[in-house]
Amino acid sequence: MAKKFADLVARRSPESQARVEALHQKLRAQMPLHELRQAQALSQDTLARTLHVNQAAISKMERRTDMYISTLRNYIRAMGGELEIIATFPEGQVKIENFAN
Amino acid sequence: MAKKFADLVARRSPESQARVEALHQKLRAQMPLHELRQAQALSQDTLARTLHVNQAAISKMERRTDMYISTLRNYIRAMGGELEIIATFPEGQVKIENFAN
């Protein structure tokens, strides 16, 4: 099993592997949005173009401590990710589906 | 290990065990907010009192498809849970920390 996974990894480009490694080191660690963007090797300009806003809007968004879930989802999607909203209880975790779209 | 966990579970009340089981069946399944509240055996009235709003406000909130992250966090905390914001990428998952408070 481990060998097969290693083969899969080896077939990726060095840049992709480096990004994967950086992400794995942070896996399940907390990270602010701007660090996540940098880990994906994306600039504020690139993200701004994807979201049809200007760079200043991205800069402002990354400093916010509260925002609409839809705004956050669009930002994460522009980086190639998917937003998941999880409620954690002593008994376990539940994914909240109200905001799926 | 398995035996010790079973002992821990057995020490809980039957009501608590039933709730745990219901939650486990839904574990990592998607669930809307009102179902999660019902799984915790909480009424809209109870939650409204905890959040210092009226029952109609809870009803309205549970039908929304978008809201501020802080609003959702307060709702989940009122049920005894914690909100987690996760960005999922092909390479792995990252917890977003901008909104921790």
Backbone of each chain as ProteinMPNN parsed JSONL, in Angstrom:
{"seq_chain_A": "MAKKFADLVARRSPESQARVEALHQKLRAQMPLHELRQAQALSQDTLARTLHVNQAAISKMERRTDMYISTLRNYIRAMGGELEIIATFPEGQVKIENFAN", "coords_chain_A": {"N_chain_A": [[0.833, -1.208, 0.0], [1.805, 1.307, 0.94], [3.895, 1.652, -0.794], [2.644, 1.888, -3.294], [1.296, 4.309, -2.945], [3.449, 5.997, -2.673], [4.484, 5.809, -5.249], [2.504, 7.078, -6.706], [2.74, 9.663, -5.708], [5.304, 10.256, -6.579], [4.945, 10.583, -9.277], [3.945, 13.114, -9.576], [4.546, 16.629, -10.296], [7.613, 18.335, -9.298], [7.052, 20.851, -8.148], [4.384, 20.588, -7.44], [4.636, 18.496, -5.619], [6.105, 19.762, -3.604], [4.297, 21.65, -2.729], [2.312, 19.96, -1.766], [3.697, 18.762, 0.322], [4.155, 20.948, 2.014], [1.546, 21.533, 2.68], [0.798, 19.153, 3.947], [2.385, 19.236, 6.202], [1.065, 21.117, 7.602], [-1.262, 19.928, 7.992], [-4.464, 19.667, 9.216], [-3.705, 21.462, 11.022], [-4.252, 24.708, 12.345], [-4.677, 27.473, 10.177], [-4.351, 30.727, 8.871], [-6.295, 32.452, 6.304], [-4.634, 33.868, 4.426], [-2.188, 32.562, 4.614], [-2.859, 30.038, 3.731], [-3.493, 30.627, 1.094], [-0.94, 31.413, 0.217], [0.382, 28.979, 0.549], [-0.741, 27.625, -1.508], [0.526, 28.767, -3.544], [-0.535, 31.107, -4.675], [-1.2, 34.456, -5.676], [-2.54, 37.544, -4.268], [-3.476, 39.069, -6.355], [-3.976, 37.189, -8.425], [-6.029, 35.682, -7.273], [-7.904, 37.7, -6.968], [-8.544, 38.276, -9.627], [-9.786, 35.864, -10.376], [-12.044, 36.0, -8.778], [-13.285, 38.235, -9.667], [-12.869, 40.716, -8.424], [-11.043, 43.526, -6.949], [-7.503, 43.67, -6.037], [-7.232, 44.875, -3.549], [-9.61, 44.272, -2.296], [-9.347, 41.573, -1.778], [-7.2, 41.628, -0.009], [-8.392, 43.002, 2.102], [-10.441, 41.199, 2.775], [-8.961, 39.05, 3.73], [-8.16, 39.992, 6.161], [-10.358, 40.083, 7.707], [-12.402, 39.136, 10.533], [-14.802, 38.056, 10.554], [-17.324, 36.954, 8.319], [-19.669, 36.475, 5.576], [-20.756, 33.138, 5.017], [-20.99, 32.35, 2.345], [-19.224, 34.109, 1.099], [-16.756, 33.287, 2.093], [-16.775, 30.675, 1.089], [-16.621, 31.15, -1.682], [-14.078, 32.323, -1.85], [-12.432, 30.182, -1.014], [-13.042, 28.289, -2.957], [-12.0, 29.58, -5.175], [-9.372, 29.091, -4.782], [-9.234, 26.495, -5.407], [-10.277, 24.738, -3.604], [-12.673, 23.202, -1.295], [-15.23, 24.331, 0.839], [-15.938, 23.231, 4.116], [-18.315, 22.933, 6.637], [-18.267, 22.204, 9.9], [-19.722, 20.826, 12.792], [-18.587, 20.21, 15.936], [-18.998, 17.924, 18.485], [-18.892, 16.475, 21.821], [-19.692, 13.878, 21.309], [-19.14, 13.421, 18.671], [-18.631, 14.374, 15.172], [-20.454, 16.518, 12.986], [-21.452, 17.329, 9.75], [-22.548, 20.347, 8.488], [-25.291, 21.023, 6.478], [-26.821, 23.106, 5.535], [-25.75, 25.172, 4.018], [-24.73, 24.258, 1.686], [-24.097, 24.48, -1.759]], "CA_chain_A": [[0.0, 0.0, 0.0], [2.653, 2.492, 1.088], [4.694, 1.758, -2.01], [1.773, 2.394, -4.355], [1.042, 5.711, -2.682], [4.712, 6.681, -2.982], [4.567, 5.869, -6.708], [1.558, 8.122, -7.125], [3.325, 10.946, -5.333], [6.493, 10.48, -7.401], [4.538, 10.97, -10.625], [3.562, 14.524, -9.589], [5.653, 17.555, -10.57], [8.31, 18.75, -8.061], [6.344, 21.999, -7.555], [3.179, 20.039, -6.825], [5.065, 17.737, -4.435], [6.516, 20.711, -2.558], [3.065, 22.239, -2.182], [1.668, 18.901, -0.989], [4.449, 18.587, 1.559], [3.881, 22.113, 2.862], [0.182, 21.389, 3.187], [0.758, 18.021, 4.877], [2.98, 19.663, 7.467], [0.063, 21.941, 8.281], [-2.513, 19.158, 7.951], [-5.302, 19.75, 10.4], [-3.267, 22.572, 11.848], [-4.971, 25.921, 12.001], [-3.94, 28.334, 9.265], [-5.205, 31.814, 8.376], [-6.556, 32.401, 4.86], [-3.536, 34.331, 3.582], [-1.159, 31.505, 4.597], [-3.394, 28.98, 2.881], [-3.309, 31.114, -0.276], [0.49, 31.342, -0.095], [0.722, 27.55, 0.43], [-1.217, 27.209, -2.832], [1.331, 29.562, -4.49], [-1.43, 32.047, -5.361], [-1.084, 35.838, -5.22], [-3.822, 38.236, -4.083], [-3.894, 39.493, -7.701], [-4.543, 36.035, -9.132], [-7.305, 35.363, -6.639], [-8.808, 38.807, -7.272], [-9.028, 38.093, -11.007], [-10.729, 34.732, -10.367], [-13.28, 36.374, -8.08], [-13.783, 39.476, -10.282], [-12.767, 41.86, -7.511], [-9.66, 44.008, -7.046], [-6.558, 43.093, -5.066], [-7.495, 45.471, -2.235], [-10.748, 43.556, -1.708], [-8.807, 40.299, -1.255], [-6.401, 41.996, 1.159], [-9.34, 43.349, 3.161], [-11.132, 39.967, 3.149], [-8.043, 38.195, 4.497], [-7.979, 40.552, 7.502], [-11.628, 40.058, 8.426], [-12.568, 38.074, 11.526], [-16.153, 37.538, 10.363], [-17.82, 37.198, 6.961], [-20.715, 35.545, 5.173], [-20.274, 31.808, 4.625], [-20.886, 32.326, 0.876], [-18.004, 34.843, 0.741], [-15.641, 32.387, 2.406], [-16.827, 29.546, 0.156], [-16.113, 31.62, -2.976], [-12.633, 32.516, -1.7], [-11.782, 28.856, -0.959], [-13.21, 27.678, -4.284], [-11.073, 30.253, -6.099], [-8.071, 28.455, -4.565], [-9.332, 25.089, -5.807], [-10.712, 23.92, -2.468], [-14.094, 23.184, -0.949], [-15.496, 24.689, 2.233], [-16.756, 22.328, 4.918], [-18.747, 23.499, 7.918], [-18.373, 21.055, 10.8], [-20.045, 21.063, 14.204], [-17.928, 19.179, 16.731], [-19.587, 17.67, 19.803], [-18.166, 15.388, 22.5], [-20.103, 12.595, 20.734], [-18.665, 13.244, 17.299], [-18.689, 15.532, 14.289], [-21.549, 16.548, 12.017], [-21.262, 18.303, 8.68], [-23.771, 21.138, 8.358], [-25.58, 21.046, 5.046], [-27.673, 24.239, 5.151], [-25.097, 26.16, 3.171], [-24.21, 23.613, 0.476], [-24.729, 24.976, -2.996]], "C_chain_A": [[0.87, 1.261, 0.0], [3.457, 2.731, -0.183], [3.868, 2.374, -3.144], [1.517, 3.888, -4.189], [2.284, 6.536, -3.037], [4.883, 6.836, -4.491], [3.694, 7.005, -7.245], [2.158, 9.499, -6.879], [4.48, 11.291, -6.268], [6.139, 10.947, -8.796], [4.133, 12.44, -10.717], [4.78, 15.407, -9.852], [6.324, 17.948, -9.249], [7.584, 19.893, -7.361], [5.115, 21.495, -6.786], [3.547, 19.284, -5.549], [5.437, 18.655, -3.277], [5.285, 21.313, -1.89], [2.353, 21.23, -1.286], [2.357, 18.758, 0.362], [4.169, 19.726, 2.535], [2.495, 21.999, 3.486], [0.101, 20.27, 4.229], [1.325, 18.402, 6.235], [1.976, 20.458, 8.297], [-1.257, 21.178, 8.437], [-3.233, 19.216, 9.288], [-4.785, 20.778, 11.397], [-4.124, 23.762, 11.46], [-4.081, 26.793, 11.137], [-4.859, 29.488, 8.868], [-5.292, 31.775, 6.845], [-5.346, 32.808, 4.023], [-2.396, 33.307, 3.509], [-1.576, 30.359, 3.69], [-3.209, 29.36, 1.411], [-1.839, 31.009, -0.689], [0.948, 29.888, -0.268], [0.285, 27.006, -0.926], [-0.484, 27.988, -3.928], [0.449, 30.488, -5.327], [-1.222, 33.45, -4.787], [-2.476, 36.418, -4.988], [-4.373, 38.668, -5.441], [-4.588, 38.367, -8.461], [-5.932, 35.71, -8.595], [-8.348, 36.44, -6.956], [-9.394, 38.65, -8.675], [-10.059, 36.966, -11.069], [-12.079, 35.149, -9.792], [-13.904, 37.665, -8.622], [-13.895, 40.609, -9.277], [-11.358, 42.413, -7.668], [-8.802, 43.46, -5.904], [-6.824, 43.607, -3.657], [-8.634, 44.749, -1.509], [-10.289, 42.228, -1.101], [-8.014, 40.575, 0.031], [-7.309, 42.268, 2.361], [-10.028, 42.079, 3.696], [-10.25, 39.109, 4.057], [-7.798, 38.724, 5.908], [-9.259, 40.504, 8.339], [-11.7, 38.907, 9.424], [-13.988, 37.51, 11.473], [-16.567, 37.836, 8.928], [-18.949, 36.222, 6.675], [-20.08, 34.227, 4.73], [-20.087, 31.743, 3.112], [-19.611, 33.035, 0.401], [-16.776, 33.955, 0.947], [-15.596, 31.223, 1.417], [-16.255, 29.963, -1.212], [-14.595, 31.792, -2.954], [-11.914, 31.164, -1.762], [-11.895, 28.139, -2.305], [-12.243, 28.285, -5.296], [-9.656, 29.703, -5.944], [-8.095, 26.981, -4.954], [-9.761, 24.163, -4.68], [-12.221, 23.923, -2.297], [-14.254, 23.49, 0.537], [-16.324, 23.602, 2.904], [-17.042, 22.972, 6.257], [-19.041, 22.322, 8.837], [-18.764, 21.525, 12.198], [-19.466, 19.895, 14.993], [-18.557, 19.102, 18.119], [-18.75, 16.599, 20.501], [-18.473, 14.031, 21.85], [-19.566, 12.373, 19.325], [-18.848, 14.505, 16.477], [-19.824, 15.395, 13.289], [-21.263, 17.656, 11.012], [-22.587, 19.033, 8.473], [-24.072, 21.362, 6.878], [-26.406, 22.251, 4.589], [-27.077, 25.109, 4.048], [-24.484, 25.556, 1.917], [-24.881, 24.246, -0.739], [-23.951, 24.533, -4.221]], "O_chain_A": [[0.694, 2.157, -0.826], [3.671, 3.872, -0.592], [4.333, 3.264, -3.856], [1.52, 4.64, -5.164], [2.188, 7.618, -3.618], [5.368, 7.865, -4.962], [4.101, 7.775, -8.114], [2.09, 10.384, -7.732], [4.634, 12.434, -6.696], [6.932, 11.633, -9.441], [3.989, 12.966, -11.82], [5.917, 14.978, -9.651], [5.688, 17.903, -8.196], [7.502, 19.917, -6.133], [4.845, 21.91, -5.659], [2.871, 19.406, -4.527], [5.127, 18.371, -2.12], [5.227, 21.469, -0.67], [1.859, 21.568, -0.21], [1.708, 18.648, 1.401], [3.971, 19.5, 3.729], [2.294, 22.323, 4.656], [-0.567, 20.407, 5.253], [0.834, 17.967, 7.277], [2.031, 20.468, 9.527], [-2.24, 21.715, 8.949], [-2.688, 18.866, 10.334], [-5.35, 20.949, 12.477], [-4.663, 23.807, 10.353], [-2.868, 26.846, 11.341], [-6.028, 29.259, 8.559], [-4.469, 31.145, 6.181], [-5.056, 32.166, 3.013], [-1.722, 33.19, 2.486], [-0.756, 29.783, 2.975], [-2.821, 28.531, 0.588], [-1.526, 30.574, -1.797], [1.789, 29.593, -1.118], [0.865, 26.046, -1.434], [-0.833, 27.883, -5.103], [0.655, 30.638, -6.532], [-1.086, 33.621, -3.575], [-3.472, 35.86, -5.449], [-5.584, 38.64, -5.662], [-5.645, 38.563, -9.06], [-6.877, 35.493, -9.352], [-9.519, 36.137, -7.183], [-10.588, 38.862, -8.886], [-11.086, 37.098, -11.735], [-13.127, 34.707, -10.262], [-14.919, 38.135, -8.109], [-14.87, 41.361, -9.268], [-10.556, 41.859, -8.419], [-9.305, 42.873, -4.946], [-6.664, 42.872, -2.683], [-8.63, 44.627, -0.284], [-10.776, 41.812, -0.05], [-8.141, 39.855, 1.021], [-7.037, 41.83, 3.478], [-10.178, 41.906, 4.906], [-10.728, 38.518, 5.026], [-7.288, 37.998, 6.762], [-9.25, 40.839, 9.524], [-11.133, 37.839, 9.195], [-14.341, 36.612, 12.237], [-16.191, 38.874, 8.381], [-19.168, 35.267, 7.422], [-18.999, 34.213, 4.141], [-19.122, 31.143, 2.639], [-18.992, 32.616, -0.577], [-15.887, 33.883, 0.098], [-14.523, 30.828, 0.961], [-15.494, 29.211, -1.822], [-13.911, 31.45, -3.918], [-10.918, 31.015, -2.468], [-10.96, 27.466, -2.738], [-11.729, 27.585, -6.169], [-8.834, 29.827, -6.852], [-7.08, 26.294, -4.841], [-9.626, 22.944, -4.787], [-12.948, 24.563, -3.057], [-13.514, 22.977, 1.377], [-17.296, 23.111, 2.331], [-16.146, 23.487, 6.926], [-19.955, 21.538, 8.582], [-18.211, 22.493, 12.719], [-19.81, 18.738, 14.752], [-18.633, 20.101, 18.833], [-17.984, 15.89, 19.848], [-17.623, 13.141, 21.838], [-19.545, 11.241, 18.844], [-19.175, 15.567, 17.007], [-20.119, 14.301, 12.807], [-20.884, 18.769, 11.378], [-23.629, 18.399, 8.302], [-23.22, 21.829, 6.122], [-26.665, 22.406, 3.396], [-27.801, 25.705, 3.25], [-23.798, 26.247, 1.165], [-26.083, 24.51, -0.735], [-24.334, 24.856, -5.345]]}, "seq_chain_B": "MAKKFADLVARRSPESQARVEALHQKLRAQMPLHELRQAQALSQDTLARTLHVNQAAISKMERRTDMYISTLRNYIRAMGGELEIIATFPEGQVKIENFAN", "coords_chain_B": {"N_chain_B": [[-8.348, -1.953, 24.594], [-10.774, -1.465, 23.181], [-12.568, -2.528, 24.951], [-12.333, -0.876, 27.202], [-13.317, 1.536, 26.188], [-15.937, 0.793, 25.718], [-16.758, 0.42, 28.354], [-16.693, 3.03, 29.298], [-18.722, 4.152, 27.733], [-20.874, 2.692, 28.678], [-21.236, 3.732, 31.18], [-22.622, 6.038, 30.808], [-25.813, 7.831, 30.791], [-28.934, 6.248, 29.734], [-30.397, 7.934, 28.011], [-28.454, 9.7, 27.121], [-26.79, 7.871, 25.836], [-28.471, 7.052, 23.762], [-28.697, 9.39, 22.302], [-26.056, 9.7, 21.545], [-25.779, 7.476, 19.927], [-27.571, 8.077, 17.846], [-26.321, 10.3, 16.806], [-23.876, 9.179, 16.013], [-24.715, 7.535, 13.958], [-25.195, 9.375, 12.069], [-22.762, 10.357, 11.72], [-20.421, 12.382, 10.258], [-22.091, 12.491, 8.177], [-24.103, 14.618, 6.145], [-26.118, 17.111, 7.639], [-28.933, 19.155, 8.255], [-29.237, 22.24, 10.178], [-31.574, 22.268, 11.857], [-32.137, 19.563, 12.212], [-29.886, 18.71, 13.537], [-30.175, 20.129, 15.9], [-32.505, 18.841, 16.846], [-31.467, 16.282, 17.178], [-29.943, 16.727, 19.359], [-31.842, 16.91, 21.21], [-33.039, 19.412, 21.715], [-35.242, 22.187, 21.888], [-36.578, 24.805, 19.726], [-37.336, 26.914, 21.331], [-35.801, 26.57, 23.686], [-33.216, 26.951, 22.686], [-33.51, 29.553, 21.771], [-33.795, 30.97, 24.161], [-31.244, 30.581, 25.285], [-29.747, 32.032, 23.457], [-30.718, 34.546, 23.733], [-32.737, 35.506, 22.019], [-35.897, 35.515, 20.185], [-38.178, 32.719, 19.616], [-39.042, 32.725, 16.977], [-36.927, 33.888, 15.647], [-34.985, 31.917, 15.745], [-36.229, 29.947, 14.24], [-36.287, 31.225, 11.757], [-33.543, 31.545, 11.298], [-32.768, 28.884, 10.977], [-33.756, 28.331, 8.507], [-32.246, 29.734, 6.757], [-29.929, 30.072, 4.013], [-27.557, 31.21, 3.974], [-25.317, 32.927, 6.131], [-23.71, 34.998, 8.661], [-20.538, 33.883, 9.819], [-20.073, 34.156, 12.549], [-22.674, 34.178, 13.57], [-23.537, 31.571, 13.029], [-21.645, 30.195, 14.561], [-22.384, 30.981, 17.164], [-24.917, 29.802, 17.339], [-24.281, 27.057, 17.158], [-22.645, 26.776, 19.396], [-24.526, 27.258, 21.366], [-25.816, 24.888, 21.354], [-23.995, 23.314, 22.528], [-21.81, 22.634, 21.053], [-18.869, 22.994, 18.898], [-17.866, 25.16, 16.324], [-16.247, 24.326, 13.307], [-14.224, 25.398, 10.678], [-13.375, 24.195, 7.683], [-11.108, 23.823, 5.017], [-11.054, 21.906, 2.204], [-8.794, 20.259, 0.177], [-7.42, 18.582, -2.736], [-5.005, 17.707, -1.764], [-5.261, 17.581, 0.96], [-6.678, 18.517, 4.191], [-7.36, 21.671, 5.682], [-7.646, 23.626, 8.548], [-9.351, 26.592, 9.012], [-8.282, 29.538, 10.545], [-8.976, 32.186, 10.849], [-11.389, 32.972, 11.991], [-11.579, 32.13, 14.539], [-12.498, 32.524, 17.903]], "CA_chain_B": [[-8.774, -0.596, 24.243], [-12.191, -1.456, 22.818], [-13.321, -2.825, 26.158], [-12.329, 0.315, 28.036], [-14.217, 2.505, 25.576], [-17.29, 0.282, 25.968], [-17.045, 0.71, 29.755], [-16.972, 4.463, 29.363], [-20.039, 4.37, 27.128], [-21.895, 2.064, 29.522], [-21.455, 4.559, 32.369], [-23.483, 7.18, 30.478], [-27.245, 7.581, 30.946], [-29.545, 5.693, 28.523], [-30.767, 9.036, 27.113], [-27.212, 10.171, 26.521], [-26.341, 6.83, 24.903], [-29.347, 7.068, 22.582], [-28.318, 10.573, 21.526], [-24.752, 9.403, 20.965], [-25.979, 6.522, 18.828], [-28.207, 8.806, 16.747], [-25.292, 11.153, 16.203], [-22.89, 8.328, 15.34], [-25.292, 7.059, 12.694], [-25.127, 10.493, 11.132], [-21.393, 10.854, 11.796], [-19.827, 12.819, 9.0], [-23.147, 12.665, 7.191], [-24.583, 15.987, 6.165], [-27.335, 17.29, 8.412], [-29.258, 20.573, 8.413], [-29.174, 22.723, 11.564], [-32.726, 21.91, 12.691], [-32.004, 18.13, 12.554], [-28.821, 18.639, 14.54], [-30.801, 20.579, 17.151], [-33.402, 17.781, 17.319], [-30.621, 15.171, 17.64], [-29.465, 17.106, 20.687], [-33.045, 16.998, 22.045], [-33.249, 20.807, 22.085], [-36.324, 22.869, 21.163], [-36.258, 26.161, 19.27], [-37.532, 27.774, 22.503], [-34.631, 26.438, 24.57], [-32.084, 27.591, 22.016], [-33.807, 30.987, 21.734], [-33.484, 31.521, 25.491], [-29.78, 30.601, 25.43], [-29.164, 33.045, 22.573], [-31.39, 35.819, 24.01], [-33.581, 35.931, 20.902], [-37.158, 34.791, 20.319], [-38.262, 31.44, 18.897], [-39.181, 33.003, 15.537], [-35.593, 34.19, 15.11], [-34.321, 30.615, 15.57], [-36.905, 29.317, 13.103], [-35.826, 31.931, 10.56], [-32.122, 31.217, 11.124], [-32.632, 27.498, 10.51], [-34.157, 28.239, 7.095], [-31.34, 30.528, 5.928], [-28.915, 29.328, 3.265], [-26.31, 31.961, 4.135], [-25.321, 33.748, 7.343], [-22.372, 35.292, 9.154], [-19.889, 32.781, 10.533], [-20.269, 34.374, 13.99], [-24.054, 33.781, 13.885], [-23.542, 30.11, 13.033], [-20.849, 29.741, 15.72], [-23.192, 31.164, 18.373], [-25.992, 28.793, 17.295], [-23.694, 25.736, 17.452], [-22.207, 26.804, 20.798], [-25.722, 27.174, 22.208], [-26.155, 23.452, 21.413], [-22.899, 22.61, 23.213], [-20.801, 22.214, 20.074], [-17.906, 23.992, 18.43], [-17.82, 25.285, 14.871], [-14.944, 24.214, 12.648], [-14.243, 25.794, 9.278], [-12.346, 23.371, 7.047], [-10.937, 23.909, 3.558], [-10.613, 20.6, 1.718], [-8.087, 20.265, -1.109], [-7.005, 17.215, -3.087], [-3.812, 17.35, -0.975], [-5.569, 17.405, 2.373], [-7.611, 19.454, 4.809], [-6.768, 22.726, 6.506], [-8.608, 24.317, 9.407], [-9.169, 28.03, 8.845], [-8.267, 30.081, 11.913], [-9.322, 33.609, 10.883], [-12.653, 33.242, 12.661], [-11.553, 31.583, 15.9], [-12.636, 33.552, 18.944]], "C_chain_B": [[-10.283, -0.545, 24.001], [-13.057, -1.662, 24.054], [-13.433, -1.583, 27.041], [-13.288, 1.377, 27.502], [-15.661, 2.107, 25.851], [-17.702, 0.561, 27.418], [-17.441, 2.165, 29.943], [-18.374, 4.751, 28.868], [-21.129, 3.867, 28.06], [-22.209, 2.906, 30.751], [-22.359, 5.75, 32.091], [-24.952, 6.807, 30.657], [-27.809, 7.01, 29.651], [-29.907, 6.782, 27.508], [-29.532, 9.533, 26.359], [-26.706, 9.171, 25.497], [-27.149, 6.843, 23.617], [-28.969, 8.241, 21.676], [-27.001, 10.326, 20.8], [-24.937, 8.502, 19.748], [-26.576, 7.216, 17.603], [-27.179, 9.669, 16.014], [-24.266, 10.324, 15.427], [-23.396, 7.836, 14.0], [-25.183, 8.135, 11.624], [-23.691, 11.002, 10.989], [-20.852, 11.149, 10.41], [-20.849, 12.833, 7.867], [-23.548, 14.128, 7.238], [-25.905, 16.038, 6.92], [-27.66, 18.77, 8.457], [-29.318, 20.946, 9.895], [-30.351, 22.25, 12.421], [-32.685, 20.428, 13.096], [-30.95, 17.937, 13.646], [-29.373, 19.056, 15.899], [-31.697, 19.482, 17.726], [-32.602, 16.591, 17.849], [-30.07, 15.449, 19.029], [-30.631, 17.265, 21.673], [-33.278, 18.408, 22.565], [-34.384, 21.395, 21.251], [-35.837, 24.229, 20.681], [-36.358, 27.132, 20.44], [-36.306, 27.771, 23.42], [-33.435, 27.184, 23.982], [-32.26, 29.109, 21.99], [-33.437, 31.64, 23.071], [-31.974, 31.627, 25.684], [-29.169, 31.756, 24.643], [-29.792, 34.432, 22.77], [-32.082, 36.375, 22.769], [-34.933, 35.234, 21.084], [-37.187, 33.555, 19.413], [-38.346, 31.658, 17.391], [-37.827, 33.262, 14.882], [-34.813, 32.9, 14.857], [-34.902, 29.906, 14.345], [-36.404, 29.905, 11.784], [-34.366, 31.555, 10.251], [-31.946, 29.826, 10.522], [-33.046, 27.332, 9.047], [-33.211, 29.005, 6.171], [-30.326, 29.647, 5.201], [-27.575, 30.074, 3.287], [-26.421, 32.778, 5.42], [-23.888, 34.062, 7.716], [-21.838, 34.093, 9.938], [-20.112, 32.921, 12.04], [-21.675, 33.951, 14.431], [-24.148, 32.267, 14.003], [-22.79, 29.571, 14.249], [-21.667, 29.861, 16.999], [-24.299, 30.112, 18.477], [-25.44, 27.434, 17.721], [-23.209, 25.668, 18.902], [-23.383, 26.664, 21.748], [-26.205, 25.73, 22.328], [-25.056, 22.655, 22.116], [-21.808, 22.13, 22.274], [-19.808, 23.32, 19.764], [-17.892, 23.987, 16.895], [-16.39, 25.109, 14.375], [-15.111, 24.542, 11.181], [-13.065, 25.089, 8.605], [-12.308, 23.663, 5.545], [-10.338, 22.585, 3.098], [-10.013, 20.741, 0.326], [-7.739, 18.825, -1.468], [-5.844, 16.751, -2.206], [-4.129, 17.11, 0.497], [-6.509, 18.48, 2.892], [-6.873, 20.45, 5.689], [-7.893, 23.42, 7.276], [-8.326, 25.81, 9.304], [-9.288, 28.718, 10.202], [-8.685, 31.545, 11.998], [-10.481, 33.926, 11.833], [-12.714, 32.679, 14.072], [-11.734, 32.738, 16.876], [-12.96, 32.928, 20.281]], "O_chain_B": [[-10.981, 0.31, 24.546], [-14.125, -1.065, 24.194], [-14.506, -1.28, 27.563], [-13.986, 2.036, 28.273], [-16.502, 2.947, 26.172], [-18.856, 0.898, 27.683], [-18.396, 2.483, 30.651], [-19.125, 5.498, 29.495], [-22.168, 4.506, 28.225], [-23.305, 2.819, 31.306], [-22.818, 6.408, 33.025], [-25.303, 5.628, 30.676], [-27.249, 7.244, 28.58], [-29.75, 6.591, 26.302], [-29.559, 9.753, 25.148], [-26.248, 9.553, 24.421], [-26.607, 6.67, 22.525], [-28.924, 8.11, 20.453], [-26.833, 10.675, 19.632], [-24.345, 8.721, 18.691], [-26.15, 6.981, 16.472], [-27.17, 9.756, 14.786], [-23.839, 10.704, 14.337], [-22.641, 7.726, 13.033], [-25.091, 7.843, 10.432], [-23.426, 11.946, 10.244], [-20.829, 10.294, 9.524], [-20.511, 13.15, 6.727], [-23.355, 14.8, 8.251], [-26.71, 15.111, 6.842], [-26.761, 19.581, 8.675], [-29.434, 20.075, 10.758], [-30.161, 21.874, 13.578], [-33.139, 20.069, 14.183], [-31.106, 17.114, 14.549], [-29.084, 18.428, 16.918], [-31.667, 19.212, 18.927], [-32.99, 15.964, 18.835], [-29.766, 14.525, 19.784], [-30.443, 17.693, 22.812], [-33.668, 18.589, 23.718], [-34.48, 21.134, 20.052], [-34.824, 24.745, 21.154], [-35.563, 28.068, 20.541], [-35.839, 28.819, 23.867], [-32.742, 27.934, 24.67], [-31.299, 29.86, 22.161], [-32.844, 32.719, 23.106], [-31.477, 32.635, 26.185], [-28.206, 32.382, 25.085], [-29.446, 35.379, 22.064], [-32.019, 37.576, 22.502], [-35.107, 34.454, 22.02], [-36.321, 33.379, 18.556], [-37.793, 30.879, 16.614], [-37.603, 32.907, 13.725], [-34.072, 32.797, 13.88], [-34.173, 29.343, 13.528], [-36.134, 29.181, 10.826], [-34.008, 31.285, 9.105], [-31.087, 29.613, 9.666], [-32.729, 26.322, 8.419], [-33.348, 28.942, 4.95], [-29.916, 28.606, 5.713], [-26.593, 29.627, 2.695], [-27.5, 33.264, 5.757], [-22.954, 33.476, 7.168], [-22.582, 33.39, 10.622], [-20.316, 31.924, 12.732], [-21.851, 33.429, 15.531], [-24.749, 31.739, 14.938], [-23.232, 28.618, 14.89], [-21.654, 28.954, 17.831], [-24.581, 29.597, 19.559], [-26.045, 26.739, 18.538], [-23.342, 24.635, 19.559], [-23.27, 26.036, 22.801], [-26.91, 25.38, 23.274], [-25.183, 21.441, 22.279], [-20.973, 21.311, 22.656], [-19.895, 24.428, 20.293], [-17.904, 22.93, 16.266], [-15.448, 25.662, 14.941], [-16.015, 24.036, 10.516], [-11.906, 25.357, 8.921], [-13.347, 23.739, 4.891], [-9.258, 22.191, 3.539], [-10.644, 21.275, -0.586], [-7.76, 17.946, -0.607], [-5.705, 15.559, -1.931], [-3.334, 16.492, 1.204], [-7.067, 19.258, 2.118], [-5.892, 20.113, 6.352], [-8.941, 23.751, 6.721], [-7.188, 26.243, 9.489], [-10.264, 28.516, 10.925], [-8.746, 32.102, 13.095], [-10.543, 35.014, 12.406], [-13.754, 32.735, 14.728], [-11.171, 33.815, 16.678], [-13.113, 33.639, 21.274]]}, "name": "protein", "num_of_chains": 2, "seq": "MAKKFADLVARRSPESQARVEALHQKLRAQMPLHELRQAQALSQDTLARTLHVNQAAISKMERRTDMYISTLRNYIRAMGGELEIIATFPEGQVKIENFANMAKKFADLVARRSPESQARVEALHQKLRAQMPLHELRQAQALSQDTLARTLHVNQAAISKMERRTDMYISTLRNYIRAMGGELEIIATFPEGQVKIENFAN"}
